[in-house]
Amino acid sequence: MDSIQAHTILVLLEHGRNVTYLHVACLALWVFECLITLDKEVTYIWGSPRWSVVKVLYIIVRYSTYVDASLNIVVQCVPSLSPKACKSLYYAIIWLLAVGMTAAEIILTLRVWAVWQKRKIITIVLTVCLIGIVVPSLVLSAFIGRSLTFDLQLDIGRIGGCIVTGGKAELEVAPWVLLLAYDTFMMLLMLPPAYDAYKRGGKSTLANVVIRDGIIYYVYLFVVSLVNIVVLLKISPDYYSLLSMISRVIYSSLCCRVVLNIRERMGKSLLP
């Protein structure tokens, strides 16, 4: 093993370790989030006998995040995984992320739709825009999985789990650009109802929910998507998954809180 190869191996293993630490921290953060909101979930989700679209979406977002986080740790920690096994696991992670984020965006979309009192024009606009980001994102997910390579053969054995040695940054960035654009659009749609609530005094339950969850949460999501785009354009392929899990946790946390907070404050769902 020459010095260049040894240095490359050490760098890749160090990057893999950093990603592992972050993913473990994300899983711990998600478990903590679920524990501190468990009482609300039991009361307002499982305590409701009626099954609705939002309840199903909530469950998908809430519990697929556990699977996603666990698989991210598996691909980083389990030794002796073949490139084929790594490819399959990363495919599963990519699709779990795509499905989970899609469910989260649908919740946020229904949130805006409900605030706009389900007007026909808003229904059409949101439907077209949502399809416009979901379909390309799902297609891109397939191409992202195909672009990843795990061809590096380490002389010291597979001690670091799956090591990504290639991928297309532009494919990784594209879904986050779509999310950034869509979340910005929805944040702008929330401004008129928020301003209207503010003019009426801003002290009603609905006004508080609109202003806090409808504006501040979208700012958080905007920042998350923007950071992902910047990071993906600057880092090496083995760091591509560095922020995907923390983004998933933040999206899942905020979207689940949107549902729980509305049901807690209003005593019933504003969503269908």
C-alpha positions as CSV (number, residue, x, y, z in Angstrom):
1,M,0.0,0.0,0.0
2,D,1.6,3.3,-1.1
3,S,1.4,6.5,0.9
4,I,-1.2,8.1,-1.4
5,Q,-3.5,5.1,-1.1
6,A,-3.0,5.0,2.7
7,H,-3.8,8.7,3.0
8,T,-7.0,8.2,0.9
9,I,-8.1,5.3,3.1
10,L,-7.6,7.3,6.3
11,V,-9.4,10.3,5.0
12,L,-12.4,8.2,3.9
13,L,-12.5,6.4,7.2
14,E,-12.4,9.6,9.1
15,H,-15.2,11.1,7.0
16,G,-17.2,7.9,7.6
17,R,-16.7,8.2,11.3
18,N,-17.8,11.8,11.3
19,V,-21.0,10.9,9.4
20,T,-21.7,8.0,11.8
21,Y,-21.4,10.4,14.8
22,L,-23.8,12.8,13.2
23,H,-26.3,10.1,12.3
24,V,-26.2,8.6,15.8
25,A,-26.8,12.1,17.2
26,C,-29.7,12.5,14.8
27,L,-31.3,9.3,16.0
28,A,-30.9,10.3,19.6
29,L,-32.4,13.7,18.8
30,W,-35.4,12.0,17.1
31,V,-36.0,9.7,20.0
32,F,-35.9,12.6,22.4
33,E,-38.4,14.6,20.2
34,C,-40.8,11.6,20.1
35,L,-40.6,11.2,23.8
36,I,-41.3,14.9,24.7
37,T,-44.3,14.9,22.3
38,L,-45.6,11.4,23.1
39,D,-48.4,12.6,25.4
40,K,-49.8,14.8,22.6
41,E,-49.5,12.0,20.1
42,V,-51.4,9.6,22.3
43,T,-54.1,12.2,23.0
44,Y,-54.5,13.7,19.5
45,I,-53.5,11.0,17.2
46,W,-54.0,7.6,18.8
47,G,-56.8,8.9,20.9
48,S,-58.8,9.8,17.9
49,P,-60.9,6.9,16.5
50,R,-61.2,8.5,13.1
51,W,-58.6,7.7,10.4
52,S,-57.8,10.5,8.0
53,V,-55.3,11.4,5.4
54,V,-53.4,13.6,7.8
55,K,-53.3,10.8,10.5
56,V,-51.8,8.3,7.9
57,L,-49.3,10.9,6.7
58,Y,-48.3,11.7,10.3
59,I,-47.6,8.0,11.0
60,I,-45.6,7.7,7.8
61,V,-43.5,10.7,8.7
62,R,-43.1,9.8,12.4
63,Y,-42.2,6.2,12.2
64,S,-40.3,5.9,8.8
65,T,-37.8,8.3,10.3
66,Y,-36.8,5.6,12.8
67,V,-36.1,3.1,10.0
68,D,-34.3,5.7,7.9
69,A,-32.0,6.7,10.8
70,S,-31.3,3.1,11.7
71,L,-30.3,2.2,8.2
72,N,-28.0,5.2,8.0
73,I,-26.2,3.9,11.0
74,V,-26.1,0.3,9.6
75,V,-24.4,1.4,6.4
76,Q,-21.8,3.3,8.4
77,C,-21.1,0.8,11.1
78,V,-21.6,-2.8,9.9
79,P,-18.3,-4.2,8.5
80,S,-17.7,-6.4,5.5
81,L,-20.6,-5.1,3.4
82,S,-20.1,-5.8,-0.3
83,P,-20.6,-2.9,-2.8
84,K,-23.8,-4.6,-3.9
85,A,-25.2,-4.7,-0.4
86,C,-24.2,-1.1,0.1
87,K,-26.0,-0.1,-3.1
88,S,-29.1,-1.9,-2.0
89,L,-29.1,-0.3,1.5
90,Y,-28.5,3.2,0.0
91,Y,-31.4,2.7,-2.4
92,A,-33.6,1.9,0.6
93,I,-32.3,5.0,2.5
94,I,-32.9,7.2,-0.6
95,W,-36.4,6.0,-1.1
96,L,-37.3,6.2,2.6
97,L,-36.0,9.8,2.6
98,A,-38.0,10.6,-0.6
99,V,-41.2,9.0,0.8
100,G,-40.8,10.6,4.2
101,M,-40.1,14.1,2.8
102,T,-43.0,13.8,0.4
103,A,-45.4,12.9,3.2
104,A,-44.1,15.9,5.2
105,E,-44.6,18.3,2.3
106,I,-48.1,17.0,1.8
107,I,-48.8,17.8,5.5
108,L,-47.4,21.3,5.1
109,T,-49.4,21.7,1.8
110,L,-52.7,20.7,3.5
111,R,-51.8,23.2,6.3
112,V,-51.7,26.0,3.8
113,W,-54.8,24.8,2.0
114,A,-56.7,24.7,5.3
115,V,-55.6,28.2,6.3
116,W,-56.8,29.5,2.9
117,Q,-60.2,27.9,3.6
118,K,-59.8,25.3,0.9
119,R,-60.4,27.8,-1.9
120,K,-60.6,26.3,-5.4
121,I,-57.8,28.4,-6.9
122,I,-55.5,27.5,-4.0
123,T,-56.4,23.9,-4.4
124,I,-55.5,23.9,-8.0
125,V,-52.2,25.9,-7.5
126,L,-51.0,23.8,-4.6
127,T,-51.9,20.5,-6.4
128,V,-50.0,21.5,-9.5
129,C,-47.0,22.8,-7.5
130,L,-46.9,19.7,-5.3
131,I,-46.9,17.3,-8.2
132,G,-44.3,19.5,-9.8
133,I,-41.8,18.9,-7.0
134,V,-42.8,15.3,-6.0
135,V,-42.6,13.6,-9.4
136,P,-39.2,15.1,-10.3
137,S,-37.8,14.4,-6.8
138,L,-38.9,10.7,-7.1
139,V,-37.3,10.4,-10.5
140,L,-34.1,12.1,-9.2
141,S,-34.0,9.7,-6.3
142,A,-33.7,6.8,-8.7
143,F,-30.9,8.4,-10.6
144,I,-29.1,9.4,-7.3
145,G,-29.1,5.7,-6.3
146,R,-27.7,4.6,-9.6
147,S,-25.0,7.3,-9.6
148,L,-23.5,6.2,-6.3
149,T,-20.4,3.9,-6.4
150,F,-18.7,1.8,-3.8
151,D,-15.8,0.5,-5.8
152,L,-12.9,1.2,-3.4
153,Q,-11.2,-2.0,-2.3
154,L,-9.4,-1.4,1.0
155,D,-6.4,-3.6,1.6
156,I,-7.1,-3.4,5.4
157,G,-10.5,-4.9,5.0
158,R,-14.0,-3.5,5.2
159,I,-13.8,-2.0,8.6
160,G,-15.8,1.1,8.1
161,G,-19.1,0.1,6.6
162,C,-20.1,1.5,3.2
163,I,-17.8,4.0,1.8
164,V,-19.2,6.1,-1.1
165,T,-16.5,6.7,-3.7
166,G,-18.5,8.4,-6.4
167,G,-21.7,10.2,-7.2
168,K,-23.2,13.2,-9.0
169,A,-23.4,16.3,-6.8
170,E,-25.9,18.0,-9.2
171,L,-28.3,15.1,-8.7
172,E,-28.0,15.3,-5.0
173,V,-28.6,19.0,-5.0
174,A,-31.6,19.1,-7.3
175,P,-34.2,17.7,-4.9
176,W,-33.2,20.2,-2.2
177,V,-33.4,23.1,-4.8
178,L,-37.0,21.9,-5.5
179,L,-37.8,21.8,-1.8
180,L,-36.3,25.2,-1.3
181,A,-38.4,26.7,-4.0
182,Y,-41.6,25.0,-2.9
183,D,-41.1,25.9,0.8
184,T,-40.4,29.5,-0.1
185,F,-43.6,29.6,-2.2
186,M,-45.7,28.1,0.7
187,M,-44.1,30.6,3.2
188,L,-45.2,33.4,0.9
189,L,-48.7,32.0,0.8
190,M,-48.8,32.0,4.6
191,L,-48.0,35.8,4.8
192,P,-51.4,37.2,3.8
193,P,-53.4,35.1,6.4
194,A,-50.7,35.9,9.0
195,Y,-51.0,39.6,8.3
196,D,-54.8,39.4,8.4
197,A,-54.7,37.6,11.7
198,Y,-52.2,40.3,13.0
199,K,-54.6,43.1,12.0
200,R,-57.4,41.4,13.9
201,G,-55.3,41.5,17.0
202,G,-53.1,38.4,16.7
203,K,-54.3,37.0,20.0
204,S,-56.6,34.3,18.8
205,T,-55.6,30.6,18.8
206,L,-55.7,30.5,15.0
207,A,-53.5,33.6,14.7
208,N,-50.9,32.1,17.0
209,V,-50.8,28.9,15.1
210,V,-50.6,30.6,11.7
211,I,-47.8,33.0,12.8
212,R,-45.7,30.5,14.7
213,D,-46.1,27.3,12.8
214,G,-46.9,28.8,9.4
215,I,-44.1,31.4,9.2
216,I,-41.3,30.5,11.6
217,Y,-41.4,26.8,10.7
218,Y,-41.0,27.6,7.0
219,V,-38.0,29.8,7.8
220,Y,-36.4,26.8,9.5
221,L,-37.1,24.6,6.5
222,F,-35.8,27.2,4.1
223,V,-32.5,27.4,6.0
224,V,-32.2,23.6,6.2
225,S,-32.6,23.2,2.4
226,L,-30.3,26.1,1.7
227,V,-27.5,24.7,3.9
228,N,-27.9,21.3,2.3
229,I,-27.5,22.8,-1.2
230,V,-24.3,24.7,-0.2
231,V,-22.8,21.7,1.6
232,L,-23.5,19.3,-1.2
233,L,-21.8,21.5,-3.7
234,K,-18.7,21.8,-1.6
235,I,-18.0,18.3,-0.2
236,S,-16.7,15.0,-1.5
237,P,-19.0,12.1,-2.4
238,D,-18.4,10.2,0.9
239,Y,-20.0,13.2,2.8
240,Y,-23.2,13.3,0.6
241,S,-25.3,11.8,3.4
242,L,-23.8,14.1,6.1
243,L,-26.8,16.4,6.4
244,S,-29.5,14.3,4.9
245,M,-30.4,12.7,8.2
246,I,-30.5,15.9,10.3
247,S,-32.6,17.5,7.5
248,R,-35.0,14.5,7.7
249,V,-35.3,14.8,11.5
250,I,-35.9,18.6,11.4
251,Y,-38.6,18.2,8.6
252,S,-40.2,15.3,10.4
253,S,-40.2,17.1,13.8
254,L,-41.7,20.3,12.5
255,C,-44.3,18.6,10.4
256,C,-45.5,16.4,13.2
257,R,-45.6,19.4,15.5
258,V,-47.8,21.2,13.0
259,V,-50.4,18.5,13.3
260,L,-50.1,18.1,17.1
261,N,-50.1,21.8,17.8
262,I,-53.2,22.5,15.6
263,R,-55.1,19.6,17.2
264,E,-54.1,20.7,20.7
265,R,-55.0,24.3,20.3
266,M,-58.2,24.0,18.3
267,G,-59.5,20.8,19.9
268,K,-60.1,19.5,16.4
269,S,-58.1,19.2,13.2
270,L,-58.0,22.1,10.7
271,L,-56.8,19.6,8.3
272,P,-58.9,17.0,6.4
